[in-house]
């Protein structure tokens, strides 16, 4: 049972991290986010060169959760909600497009091994990720052929 308790603690920690990142992302939509003390502190703690590097750190966490927590419906759902929220701002979409794994998800979906994509219980998660990836694809300026292949 100690292993099960540890797994449960890890799940709670992951959900707390995603919640924190969702709240942090919400700060980006304020008009004066460049002056926001929480964001500036986060930038300093991550030793990031810009506030958009904080977005990259959040996106990296999203990617890691999609790869590692594919069987946990709550974590995947929360993570995909955060991923979707990141695509609401054109600046954050530009940062997302720079991440190799995100590019691979958008351009070569079939070659990505994300556990939840094969789960019948997580159909809603599959729909959410495809909707979010489509938003990113539409900002990439690719041809209709690439969109149809998507």
PyMOL commands that set and color helices and strands:
alter all, ss='L'
color gray80, all
select helices_A, chain A and resi 2-27+33-35+37-45+51-68+73-86+90-97+100-107+109-111+115-118+123-139+144-149
alter helices_A, ss='H'
color red, helices_A
deselect
rebuild
show_as cartoon
